[in-house]
Amino acid sequence: MKVLEETLDARIPDGPIDQKWTRHQGELKLVSPNNKRKYSVIVVGTGLAGGSAAATLAELGYNVHSFCYQDSPRRAHSIAAQGGINACKNYQNDGDSVQRFFIDTIKGGDFRSREANVYRLTELSTNIIDQCVAQGVPFAREYGGTLDNRSFGGAQVSRTFYARGQTGQQLLLGCYQAMMRQVHAGKITMHPRTEMLELVIANGRAIGIITRDMVTGKVEKHCADAVVLATGGYGNVFYLSTNAKGCNVTAAFRAYQQGAYFSNPCYTQIHPTCIPPHGEHQSKLTLMSESLRNDGRVWVPKKVGDKRHPDQIPDNERDYYLERIYPSYGNLAPRDISSRAAKKVCDEGRGVGPSGVGVYLDFRDAINRLGQKSIAAKYGNLFDMYQRITDEDPYKVPMRIYPASHYTMGGLWVDYNLMSNIPGLFVIGEANFSDHGANRLGASALLQGLVDGYFVLPYTIGDYFARFKKLDASTDHPEFDQAEARAKDRVRTLLSINGKRTPDSFHRELGKIVWDKCGMARNADGLREAIAKIPEIRQEFWENVKVTGSGEELNIALEQAGRVADFIELGELMCRDALAREESCGGHFREEHQTEEGEALRDDENFCHVSNWKSNGPDAEPDLVIEPLVFEHVELATRSYK
């Protein structure tokens, strides 16, 4: 590993933190209304980040081309976020504020995120709620009509707005309506069932993408004045995750291969509230919303190997371990801490269920206190979903949960304007690294996507257009031909191998290694083992993968093979990043670096920075570029929820 002596300019504005964004807005250059129609923007992804960005940019007058691999923009993965969206409106009058939300977010990320970005996120959170209410999002309300709130992990106030257990879906519908209005107005051109295969760069600037029509197989060139990636995270690298099966890293990783820096790839979030795996042939996992931890109590038997029915275990023989270890936050301890605590009690032999890999999430006390009708009003659809999957009634029997791969805090590097180190390439939402540090607070993913798309990118992309002379680029540019040739050659190669193993079998093998060696806990020996093993998987993949069908038709095996190839490369990069970071912080838990009580032990002197990786190709080690993190408004402190 070579550390480059390179300075990354994050373009963080000067001045007091509560004035940075306002001051920056006043200093950004503008594009006049009559000139906006001269610019075109490619937006890849139609979730909350991509959908809100496309709708807003089109509303401003830009010509937008929107791409998604789903058959409809409204099938984007944002619909899967159930529990809520954070905003510091302080409707509950319980002491919330922008400053408190800011500190909670910095602390939740274990002091590994940029102060300026986080403050802007929390500052704009109140605007997002107003925006969504105006769009008709049916947030839950109190009896008097005020929007209701509930708590989420890592906070001692109620700042999470919700629409029962369908918050992501309802927010996406509001965003989708705004987007489709612009489609019908002719300002957005939709490209569904289309997958990005390459990023096109000319004269050091992003000017377009290469795509494949997933129905006909046609490879096409698309040119624009800027490219926006809003393609989500890479949690499916673990194979079993809470993400939709289609979620992948291809768009971001192809940008990395073309020179974009990939930041903190080892920062992955394990969600503590997932239905445990039930068999070897399972293809994905199902998330139960973190909101359930407001009223559900997490416990395991005190006695090792106690397999009695939960109703037969009295309270004095139950270990409500989160309440015991973290009394200030209890069952609402942050996700990374709650996940490791669950793993620990299961490793001790106190796990529940047939496999022993699970803990109870029990609503008995809440039902006795509030009544079943009240609990059903809050979580009814989640309870119904759990019963359909497990054939167990959670009103009568405690849910069984276990941690699983969920969100990813790492992603492509961006500056304060959300532009990557490649001019003209903007990255928003979960696809970038910017706001969550080493661990995301629950209910802040939806917030970041909407803040980036509605209120940040529309300002900053105009500054880019105004500062850089407009290119007279077209798809006739030689770089388009070269990128198209790379994409077609990759497709031809995958189809020609004709081996004996399916893409899915390679993905499952990779996922097990990455989960075991770079999952909830990591150590140097395991990471080195993974770094040695993954290239062997890559070599066999390119020699023995079998992709049936042709490239001129709908071919799911071909789609999977391309995505798995990128996951293999990413898995190795994750392990390299985890090995290089000799500390524990947030979701990155190195077993060699922990306190006597088993908590994460940071090394602020040597690792208070963002690790940015520069590709040198699949057969060479990447280089490392470091961006120091400077804390002027929050004092670095040992993270504690006790």
C-alpha positions as CSV (number, residue, x, y, z in Angstrom):
1,M,0.0,0.0,0.0
2,K,1.4,3.4,-1.0
3,V,0.2,6.5,0.7
4,L,0.1,9.4,-1.8
5,E,1.2,12.9,-0.8
6,E,-1.9,14.5,-2.2
7,T,-4.2,17.2,-0.7
8,L,-7.9,16.8,-1.3
9,D,-9.8,20.1,-1.3
10,A,-13.1,19.5,0.5
11,R,-14.1,23.1,-0.3
12,I,-15.5,23.6,3.3
13,P,-16.6,27.2,3.7
14,D,-15.0,29.5,6.3
15,G,-16.9,31.0,9.2
16,P,-19.0,29.7,12.2
17,I,-20.5,26.3,11.6
18,D,-24.0,27.6,11.8
19,Q,-23.4,30.1,9.0
20,K,-21.2,27.9,6.6
21,W,-24.0,26.7,4.4
22,T,-25.9,30.0,4.3
23,R,-22.7,31.9,3.5
24,H,-21.7,29.3,0.9
25,Q,-25.0,29.6,-0.9
26,G,-24.4,33.3,-1.2
27,E,-21.0,32.7,-2.7
28,L,-22.0,30.0,-5.2
29,K,-22.1,31.1,-8.8
30,L,-25.5,30.9,-10.6
31,V,-26.8,29.9,-14.0
32,S,-29.5,32.2,-15.3
33,P,-32.9,30.8,-16.0
34,N,-32.5,31.2,-19.7
35,N,-29.2,29.4,-19.7
36,K,-30.3,26.4,-17.6
37,R,-32.1,24.8,-20.6
38,K,-28.7,24.7,-22.4
39,Y,-27.4,22.2,-19.8
40,S,-28.2,18.5,-19.6
41,V,-27.7,16.3,-16.5
42,I,-27.6,12.5,-16.2
43,V,-29.0,11.2,-12.9
44,V,-28.4,7.4,-12.3
45,G,-30.8,6.0,-9.7
46,T,-34.4,7.0,-8.8
47,G,-34.5,6.5,-5.1
48,L,-35.0,9.4,-2.7
49,A,-31.6,11.0,-3.6
50,G,-31.9,10.4,-7.4
51,G,-35.6,11.1,-7.6
52,S,-35.5,14.3,-5.6
53,A,-32.4,15.5,-7.6
54,A,-34.0,14.8,-11.0
55,A,-37.3,16.4,-10.0
56,T,-35.6,19.6,-8.6
57,L,-33.1,20.0,-11.4
58,A,-35.8,19.6,-14.0
59,E,-38.0,22.1,-12.1
60,L,-35.1,24.6,-12.3
61,G,-35.0,24.2,-16.0
62,Y,-32.2,21.7,-16.7
63,N,-32.7,18.9,-19.1
64,V,-32.5,15.7,-17.1
65,H,-31.9,12.1,-18.2
66,S,-32.9,9.7,-15.4
67,F,-31.8,6.0,-15.4
68,C,-32.9,3.1,-13.3
69,Y,-32.6,-0.7,-13.7
70,Q,-36.1,-1.2,-12.3
71,D,-39.2,-1.2,-14.5
72,S,-40.4,1.9,-12.7
73,P,-38.7,4.6,-10.7
74,R,-41.0,4.0,-7.8
75,R,-39.5,0.5,-7.3
76,A,-36.2,2.0,-6.0
77,H,-34.8,0.5,-2.8
78,S,-35.8,3.6,-0.7
79,I,-39.2,2.0,-0.3
80,A,-37.6,-0.6,2.0
81,A,-36.7,2.0,4.7
82,Q,-39.6,1.5,7.1
83,G,-39.1,3.3,10.4
84,G,-38.8,7.0,9.8
85,I,-36.9,10.1,8.9
86,N,-35.0,12.3,11.4
87,A,-35.6,16.0,11.8
88,C,-35.1,18.3,14.8
89,K,-38.4,20.1,14.8
90,N,-38.7,19.6,18.5
91,Y,-42.5,19.2,18.3
92,Q,-42.3,17.1,21.5
93,N,-40.7,19.9,23.4
94,D,-38.2,17.4,24.8
95,G,-35.0,19.5,24.3
96,D,-34.2,18.7,20.7
97,S,-32.3,21.3,18.5
98,V,-30.0,21.5,15.5
99,Q,-27.0,21.5,17.8
100,R,-28.2,18.4,19.7
101,F,-29.0,16.5,16.5
102,F,-25.6,17.6,15.1
103,I,-23.8,16.3,18.2
104,D,-25.8,13.0,18.2
105,T,-24.8,12.4,14.6
106,I,-21.1,13.2,15.0
107,K,-21.1,11.0,18.1
108,G,-23.1,8.2,16.4
109,G,-20.5,8.2,13.6
110,D,-17.8,7.8,16.2
111,F,-16.2,11.1,15.3
112,R,-15.3,9.9,11.8
113,S,-17.4,12.3,9.7
114,R,-16.9,15.9,8.5
115,E,-18.3,18.5,10.9
116,A,-19.5,20.8,8.1
117,N,-21.4,18.2,6.2
118,V,-23.1,16.8,9.3
119,Y,-24.2,20.3,10.5
120,R,-25.7,21.1,7.1
121,L,-27.6,17.7,7.2
122,T,-29.1,18.5,10.6
123,E,-29.7,22.2,9.7
124,L,-31.7,21.3,6.6
125,S,-33.6,18.5,8.2
126,T,-36.5,20.8,9.3
127,N,-36.9,21.9,5.7
128,I,-37.3,18.4,4.5
129,I,-40.3,17.7,6.7
130,D,-42.0,20.8,5.4
131,Q,-41.2,19.8,1.8
132,C,-42.6,16.3,2.3
133,V,-45.8,17.5,4.1
134,A,-46.4,19.9,1.2
135,Q,-46.1,16.9,-1.2
136,G,-48.8,15.0,0.7
137,V,-46.7,12.5,2.6
138,P,-49.1,11.0,5.2
139,F,-46.9,11.3,8.3
140,A,-48.5,10.1,11.6
141,R,-50.1,12.8,13.6
142,E,-51.0,13.4,17.2
143,Y,-54.7,13.7,18.2
144,G,-54.5,17.5,17.8
145,G,-53.1,17.3,14.3
146,T,-49.4,17.9,15.1
147,L,-47.0,15.6,13.4
148,D,-46.0,12.7,15.7
149,N,-42.5,11.6,16.5
150,R,-40.8,8.6,18.0
151,S,-37.3,7.7,19.1
152,F,-34.6,5.9,17.3
153,G,-31.2,4.5,18.3
154,G,-28.5,6.9,19.4
155,A,-30.9,9.7,20.6
156,Q,-32.6,10.6,23.9
157,V,-35.2,12.7,22.2
158,S,-38.1,11.9,19.8
159,R,-37.1,13.3,16.4
160,T,-38.2,10.6,14.0
161,F,-41.1,11.4,11.8
162,Y,-42.9,8.3,10.4
163,A,-45.7,7.0,8.3
164,R,-46.6,3.8,10.3
165,G,-44.0,1.3,9.1
166,Q,-43.9,2.5,5.4
167,T,-42.0,5.8,5.7
168,G,-39.6,5.1,2.9
169,Q,-42.4,4.1,0.5
170,Q,-44.5,7.1,1.3
171,L,-41.6,9.5,0.9
172,L,-40.7,7.9,-2.4
173,L,-44.2,8.3,-3.6
174,G,-44.0,12.0,-2.9
175,C,-40.7,12.3,-4.7
176,Y,-42.0,10.1,-7.5
177,Q,-45.0,12.4,-8.1
178,A,-42.7,15.4,-8.3
179,M,-40.5,13.6,-10.7
180,M,-43.3,12.3,-13.0
181,R,-44.7,15.8,-13.2
182,Q,-41.4,16.8,-14.9
183,V,-41.4,13.7,-17.1
184,H,-44.8,14.7,-18.4
185,A,-43.6,18.3,-18.8
186,G,-40.8,17.0,-21.1
187,K,-37.9,18.1,-18.8
188,I,-37.0,14.6,-17.6
189,T,-36.4,11.7,-20.0
190,M,-36.8,8.4,-18.3
191,H,-34.7,5.3,-19.1
192,P,-36.1,2.4,-17.1
193,R,-34.7,-1.1,-17.3
194,T,-31.3,0.4,-18.1
195,E,-28.0,-0.4,-16.3
196,M,-25.0,1.9,-16.2
197,L,-21.9,0.0,-17.3
198,E,-19.2,2.7,-17.7
199,L,-18.4,6.3,-16.8
200,V,-17.1,8.4,-19.6
201,I,-14.4,11.0,-18.9
202,A,-12.9,13.4,-21.3
203,N,-10.4,16.2,-20.6
204,G,-10.5,15.3,-17.0
205,R,-14.3,15.8,-16.7
206,A,-17.2,13.4,-16.5
207,I,-19.3,13.9,-19.7
208,G,-21.5,10.8,-19.9
209,I,-22.2,7.1,-19.3
210,I,-22.4,3.8,-21.2
211,T,-25.6,1.8,-20.6
212,R,-27.1,-1.5,-21.5
213,D,-30.8,-1.9,-22.2
214,M,-31.7,-4.8,-19.9
215,V,-34.5,-5.9,-22.2
216,T,-32.9,-5.8,-25.7
217,G,-29.3,-5.9,-24.6
218,K,-28.4,-2.8,-26.7
219,V,-25.3,-0.9,-25.4
220,E,-25.8,2.8,-25.7
221,K,-23.9,6.1,-25.2
222,H,-25.3,9.0,-23.3
223,C,-23.7,12.5,-23.1
224,A,-24.4,15.3,-20.6
225,D,-22.7,18.3,-19.0
226,A,-22.7,16.5,-15.6
227,V,-23.3,13.0,-14.2
228,V,-25.0,12.4,-10.9
229,L,-24.7,9.0,-9.2
230,A,-27.5,8.2,-6.8
231,T,-27.1,4.4,-6.9
232,G,-27.2,3.5,-3.2
233,G,-24.9,1.3,-1.1
234,Y,-23.0,-1.9,-1.5
235,G,-24.4,-4.0,1.4
236,N,-25.1,-6.9,-0.9
237,V,-21.4,-7.6,-1.0
238,F,-22.1,-9.8,2.0
239,Y,-24.6,-11.8,-0.2
240,L,-27.1,-12.1,2.7
241,S,-28.3,-8.6,3.5
242,T,-31.4,-6.6,4.1
243,N,-31.0,-4.9,0.7
244,A,-33.1,-5.8,-2.4
245,K,-31.4,-8.4,-4.5
246,G,-30.9,-5.9,-7.3
247,C,-28.9,-3.5,-5.2
248,N,-25.3,-3.4,-6.4
249,V,-22.1,-1.4,-6.5
250,T,-21.5,-1.4,-10.3
251,A,-22.1,2.3,-11.1
252,A,-19.9,3.5,-8.2
253,F,-17.2,0.9,-8.7
254,R,-16.9,1.6,-12.5
255,A,-16.4,5.3,-11.5
256,Y,-13.7,4.1,-9.0
257,Q,-12.0,2.2,-11.8
258,Q,-12.0,5.4,-13.9
259,G,-10.3,7.4,-11.2
260,A,-12.9,8.4,-8.6
261,Y,-11.7,7.8,-5.0
262,F,-13.6,5.2,-2.9
263,S,-13.7,6.4,0.7
264,N,-13.9,4.3,3.9
265,P,-15.2,1.1,2.2
266,C,-14.8,-0.9,5.4
267,Y,-17.5,1.3,7.1
268,T,-20.5,-1.0,6.8
269,Q,-23.5,-1.0,9.1
270,I,-24.9,-4.1,10.6
271,H,-28.5,-3.6,11.6
272,P,-29.5,-5.3,14.9
273,T,-33.2,-5.9,14.1
274,C,-33.3,-8.5,11.3
275,I,-35.2,-11.8,11.1
276,P,-32.5,-14.5,11.6
277,P,-31.4,-16.6,8.6
278,H,-33.3,-19.9,8.4
279,G,-31.4,-22.0,5.9
280,E,-28.5,-22.5,3.6
281,H,-30.4,-21.7,0.5
282,Q,-31.8,-18.3,1.7
283,S,-31.1,-15.5,-0.8
284,K,-31.7,-12.4,1.3
285,L,-32.7,-11.3,4.8
286,T,-35.7,-9.3,6.0
287,L,-35.3,-6.2,8.1
288,M,-37.6,-5.4,11.0
289,S,-37.7,-1.7,11.6
290,E,-35.6,-0.1,14.3
291,S,-38.7,1.7,15.4
292,L,-39.8,-1.5,17.1
293,R,-37.1,-1.0,19.7
294,N,-39.1,1.9,21.1
295,D,-41.6,-0.6,22.6
296,G,-39.9,-3.9,22.3
297,R,-37.5,-5.2,24.9
298,V,-34.4,-7.2,23.8
299,W,-33.4,-10.1,25.9
300,V,-31.9,-13.6,26.1
301,P,-32.0,-16.3,28.8
302,K,-29.4,-15.9,31.5
303,K,-28.7,-19.6,31.4
304,V,-26.5,-21.0,28.6
305,G,-28.4,-23.4,26.4
306,D,-31.8,-22.6,27.9
307,K,-34.2,-23.7,25.1
308,R,-37.5,-23.3,27.0
309,H,-40.4,-21.5,25.4
310,P,-40.1,-17.7,26.2
311,D,-43.3,-17.8,28.2
312,Q,-41.8,-20.4,30.5
313,I,-38.8,-18.2,31.3
314,P,-39.6,-15.8,34.3
315,D,-38.3,-12.3,34.3
316,N,-35.6,-13.1,36.9
317,E,-34.1,-15.6,34.5
318,R,-34.0,-13.2,31.6
319,D,-31.1,-10.9,30.7
320,Y,-32.3,-7.6,29.2
321,Y,-28.7,-7.1,28.3
322,L,-29.0,-3.7,26.5
323,E,-30.9,-2.2,29.5
324,R,-28.2,-3.7,31.7
325,I,-25.1,-2.6,29.8
326,Y,-26.4,0.8,28.5
327,P,-28.9,2.0,31.0
328,S,-29.1,5.6,29.6
329,Y,-30.2,4.4,26.2
330,G,-31.3,0.9,26.9
331,N,-32.9,-0.8,23.9
332,L,-32.3,2.3,21.8
333,A,-28.5,2.0,21.9
334,P,-27.0,2.7,18.5
335,R,-26.9,0.0,15.8
336,D,-23.3,-1.0,15.9
337,I,-23.3,-1.3,19.7
338,S,-26.6,-3.2,19.8
339,S,-25.4,-5.6,17.0
340,R,-22.2,-6.5,18.7
341,A,-24.0,-7.0,22.0
342,A,-26.3,-9.5,20.3
343,K,-23.4,-11.3,18.7
344,K,-21.7,-11.5,22.1
345,V,-24.6,-13.2,23.9
346,C,-25.1,-15.6,21.1
347,D,-21.4,-16.5,21.0
348,E,-21.8,-17.2,24.8
349,G,-24.4,-19.9,23.9
350,R,-27.4,-17.9,25.0
351,G,-28.9,-17.3,21.6
352,V,-32.5,-18.3,20.9
353,G,-34.4,-20.1,18.2
354,P,-33.6,-23.4,16.4
355,S,-30.1,-22.2,15.3
356,G,-29.2,-20.4,18.5
357,V,-28.5,-17.4,16.3
358,G,-31.0,-14.9,17.6
359,V,-32.3,-12.8,20.5
360,Y,-35.8,-11.9,21.5
361,L,-37.6,-8.6,20.8
362,D,-40.5,-8.8,23.2
363,F,-43.6,-6.6,23.2
364,R,-45.3,-8.2,26.2
365,D,-44.8,-5.3,28.6
366,A,-45.8,-2.7,25.9
367,I,-49.0,-4.5,25.1
368,N,-49.9,-4.8,28.8
369,R,-49.2,-1.1,29.3
370,L,-50.6,0.4,26.1
371,G,-52.9,-2.3,24.8
372,Q,-52.7,-4.4,21.6
373,K,-54.7,-1.9,19.6
374,S,-52.2,0.9,20.3
375,I,-49.2,-1.3,19.3
376,A,-51.0,-2.4,16.2
377,A,-51.6,1.2,15.2
378,K,-47.9,1.9,15.4
379,Y,-46.4,-1.3,14.0
380,G,-49.3,-3.3,12.5
381,N,-47.8,-3.8,9.1
382,L,-44.5,-4.8,10.5
383,F,-46.1,-7.4,12.8
384,D,-48.1,-8.8,9.9
385,M,-44.9,-9.1,7.8
386,Y,-43.1,-10.9,10.6
387,Q,-46.0,-13.3,11.0
388,R,-46.2,-14.1,7.3
389,I,-42.5,-14.9,7.2
390,T,-42.1,-16.9,10.4
391,D,-45.7,-18.1,11.1
392,E,-45.4,-16.8,14.6
393,D,-47.7,-14.2,16.1
394,P,-45.5,-11.4,17.6
395,Y,-48.5,-10.2,19.7
396,K,-48.3,-13.5,21.6
397,V,-44.7,-14.7,21.1
398,P,-41.5,-12.5,21.1
399,M,-40.0,-11.7,17.8
400,R,-36.6,-13.3,17.1
401,I,-34.0,-11.0,15.6
402,Y,-30.3,-11.0,14.8
403,P,-27.9,-8.5,13.2
404,A,-27.5,-8.4,9.4
405,S,-25.8,-6.3,6.8
406,H,-27.8,-3.2,6.0
407,Y,-26.4,0.3,5.2
408,T,-23.0,1.3,4.0
409,M,-21.3,4.5,5.2
410,G,-18.4,4.2,2.8
411,G,-18.8,5.4,-0.8
412,L,-17.3,7.6,-3.4
413,W,-15.4,10.7,-2.0
414,V,-17.2,14.0,-2.5
415,D,-16.4,17.6,-1.4
416,Y,-18.8,19.9,0.4
417,N,-20.5,20.5,-3.0
418,L,-21.1,16.7,-3.4
419,M,-18.7,16.6,-6.3
420,S,-16.2,13.8,-6.5
421,N,-12.5,14.3,-7.3
422,I,-13.5,13.9,-11.0
423,P,-15.0,17.3,-12.0
424,G,-18.6,16.9,-13.3
425,L,-19.2,13.7,-11.4
426,F,-21.5,14.3,-8.4
427,V,-22.4,11.6,-6.0
428,I,-25.4,11.8,-3.6
429,G,-27.2,9.7,-1.0
430,E,-25.8,6.4,0.2
431,A,-23.5,6.3,-2.8
432,N,-21.2,8.9,-1.2
433,F,-19.3,8.8,2.1
434,S,-20.0,12.2,3.4
435,D,-22.4,12.4,6.4
436,H,-22.4,9.3,8.6
437,G,-18.8,8.6,9.6
438,A,-18.3,5.1,10.9
439,N,-21.9,4.4,11.9
440,R,-25.2,5.9,10.8
441,L,-27.9,6.8,13.2
442,G,-31.2,5.1,12.3
443,A,-33.6,7.3,10.3
444,S,-30.9,9.5,8.9
445,A,-30.5,7.7,5.5
446,L,-33.8,9.0,4.1
447,L,-32.8,12.4,5.4
448,Q,-29.5,12.5,3.7
449,G,-30.9,11.3,0.3
450,L,-33.6,14.0,0.4
451,V,-31.3,16.8,1.7
452,D,-28.7,16.0,-1.1
453,G,-31.3,15.9,-3.8
454,Y,-33.7,18.7,-2.9
455,F,-31.5,21.3,-1.1
456,V,-27.8,20.8,-1.8
457,L,-27.1,19.5,-5.3
458,P,-29.4,21.9,-7.1
459,Y,-27.3,24.8,-5.7
460,T,-23.9,23.3,-6.1
461,I,-24.3,21.8,-9.6
462,G,-25.1,25.3,-10.9
463,D,-21.8,26.6,-9.4
464,Y,-20.0,23.9,-11.4
465,F,-21.7,24.9,-14.6
466,A,-20.9,28.5,-14.0
467,R,-17.3,28.0,-13.2
468,F,-16.4,25.5,-15.9
469,K,-16.6,26.4,-19.5
470,K,-19.4,24.4,-21.2
471,L,-18.0,21.6,-23.3
472,D,-19.2,21.0,-26.8
473,A,-19.0,17.3,-26.1
474,S,-21.1,14.7,-27.9
475,T,-21.2,10.9,-28.1
476,D,-18.9,11.2,-31.1
477,H,-16.1,11.9,-28.7
478,P,-13.4,9.2,-28.9
479,E,-13.7,8.5,-25.1
480,F,-17.2,7.3,-25.7
481,D,-16.0,4.8,-28.3
482,Q,-13.3,3.5,-25.8
483,A,-15.8,3.2,-23.0
484,E,-18.4,1.5,-25.2
485,A,-15.7,-1.0,-26.3
486,R,-14.8,-1.8,-22.7
487,A,-18.5,-2.4,-21.9
488,K,-19.1,-4.6,-24.9
489,D,-15.8,-6.5,-24.4
490,R,-16.8,-7.3,-20.8
491,V,-20.2,-8.6,-21.9
492,R,-18.6,-10.7,-24.6
493,T,-16.1,-12.1,-22.1
494,L,-18.7,-13.1,-19.6
495,L,-20.8,-14.8,-22.2
496,S,-17.8,-16.7,-23.7
497,I,-16.4,-18.3,-20.5
498,N,-19.0,-21.0,-20.4
499,G,-17.8,-22.5,-17.2
500,K,-19.5,-24.7,-14.6
501,R,-20.5,-22.3,-11.8
502,T,-23.3,-19.8,-11.6
503,P,-22.7,-16.2,-10.7
504,D,-24.8,-16.7,-7.6
505,S,-22.5,-19.4,-6.3
506,F,-19.5,-17.1,-6.6
507,H,-21.5,-14.4,-4.8
508,R,-22.4,-16.7,-2.0
509,E,-18.8,-17.8,-1.5
510,L,-17.5,-14.2,-1.5
511,G,-20.2,-13.1,0.9
512,K,-19.4,-15.7,3.4
513,I,-15.7,-14.8,3.4
514,V,-16.4,-11.0,3.7
515,W,-19.0,-11.6,6.4
516,D,-16.8,-13.9,8.5
517,K,-13.6,-11.8,8.1
518,C,-14.9,-8.3,7.6
519,G,-18.3,-8.3,9.2
520,M,-19.3,-7.4,12.8
521,A,-15.8,-8.0,14.0
522,R,-12.5,-8.0,12.2
523,N,-8.9,-8.9,13.0
524,A,-5.6,-8.7,11.2
525,D,-5.2,-12.5,10.6
526,G,-8.7,-12.9,9.2
527,L,-8.4,-9.8,7.0
528,R,-5.1,-11.1,5.5
529,E,-6.7,-14.5,5.0
530,A,-9.6,-12.8,3.1
531,I,-7.2,-10.6,1.0
532,A,-5.3,-13.8,0.0
533,K,-8.5,-15.8,-0.8
534,I,-10.6,-13.2,-2.7
535,P,-8.1,-13.0,-5.7
536,E,-8.4,-16.8,-6.0
537,I,-12.2,-16.4,-6.2
538,R,-11.7,-13.7,-8.8
539,Q,-9.4,-15.9,-10.9
540,E,-11.8,-18.8,-10.8
541,F,-14.8,-16.5,-11.6
542,W,-13.2,-15.3,-14.9
543,E,-12.2,-18.9,-15.8
544,N,-15.3,-20.9,-14.6
545,V,-18.4,-18.7,-14.5
546,K,-21.3,-19.9,-16.6
547,V,-23.6,-17.2,-18.1
548,T,-26.4,-18.7,-20.1
549,G,-28.3,-16.9,-22.9
550,S,-27.1,-14.1,-25.1
551,G,-26.3,-10.4,-24.8
552,E,-29.2,-9.4,-27.1
553,E,-32.0,-10.2,-24.7
554,L,-33.2,-10.0,-21.2
555,N,-30.5,-12.0,-19.4
556,I,-30.6,-12.0,-15.6
557,A,-27.5,-14.3,-15.4
558,L,-25.5,-11.7,-17.4
559,E,-26.7,-8.9,-15.1
560,Q,-25.7,-10.9,-12.0
561,A,-22.3,-11.9,-13.4
562,G,-21.3,-8.2,-14.1
563,R,-22.4,-7.2,-10.6
564,V,-20.7,-10.1,-8.8
565,A,-17.5,-9.3,-10.7
566,D,-17.6,-5.8,-9.1
567,F,-18.5,-7.2,-5.7
568,I,-15.4,-9.4,-5.8
569,E,-13.2,-6.4,-6.4
570,L,-15.0,-4.4,-3.8
571,G,-14.7,-7.2,-1.2
572,E,-11.0,-7.1,-1.5
573,L,-10.9,-3.3,-1.2
574,M,-13.0,-3.5,1.9
575,C,-10.6,-5.9,3.6
576,R,-7.6,-3.8,2.6
577,D,-9.2,-0.7,4.1
578,A,-10.2,-2.6,7.3
579,L,-6.6,-3.9,7.6
580,A,-5.0,-0.5,7.2
581,R,-7.3,1.1,9.8
582,E,-5.6,0.0,13.0
583,E,-8.4,1.1,15.4
584,S,-12.0,0.4,16.2
585,C,-14.6,3.0,15.4
586,G,-18.4,2.6,14.9
587,G,-19.2,-0.3,12.6
588,H,-15.5,-1.0,12.1
589,F,-14.6,-3.2,15.1
590,R,-11.0,-4.5,15.1
591,E,-10.8,-7.1,17.8
592,E,-7.2,-6.0,18.6
593,H,-8.4,-2.5,19.5
594,Q,-11.1,-2.6,22.2
595,T,-11.4,-1.5,25.8
596,E,-11.5,-3.8,28.8
597,E,-15.3,-3.6,28.6
598,G,-15.3,-4.8,25.0
599,E,-16.1,-1.4,23.4
600,A,-14.5,0.2,20.4
601,L,-11.1,1.8,21.0
602,R,-10.3,4.7,18.6
603,D,-6.9,6.0,17.7
604,D,-7.5,9.7,17.1
605,E,-3.8,10.5,16.8
606,N,-3.2,8.2,13.8
607,F,-6.6,7.6,12.2
608,C,-8.7,10.7,12.6
609,H,-9.1,10.8,8.8
610,V,-11.0,9.7,5.7
611,S,-9.3,6.8,3.9
612,N,-9.6,7.4,0.1
613,W,-8.5,4.6,-2.2
614,K,-7.3,5.2,-5.8
615,S,-7.5,2.3,-8.2
616,N,-4.5,0.9,-10.0
617,G,-6.4,-1.9,-11.7
618,P,-7.6,-5.3,-10.5
619,D,-4.2,-6.9,-10.3
620,A,-2.4,-4.1,-8.4
621,E,-2.8,-2.7,-4.9
622,P,-4.7,0.6,-4.7
623,D,-3.0,3.7,-3.4
624,L,-4.3,5.6,-0.3
625,V,-5.0,9.3,-0.2
626,I,-5.8,10.7,3.3
627,E,-8.2,13.5,4.1
628,P,-7.6,14.7,7.8
629,L,-10.7,15.3,9.8
630,V,-10.7,18.5,11.8
631,F,-13.0,19.0,14.8
632,E,-13.5,22.6,15.8
633,H,-17.0,22.6,17.2
634,V,-17.2,19.1,18.9
635,E,-14.6,17.8,21.3
636,L,-13.2,14.4,20.5
637,A,-14.4,12.1,23.3
638,T,-14.8,8.5,24.1
639,R,-18.1,7.4,22.8
640,S,-20.4,6.2,25.6
641,Y,-24.1,5.3,25.9
642,K,-24.0,4.0,29.4
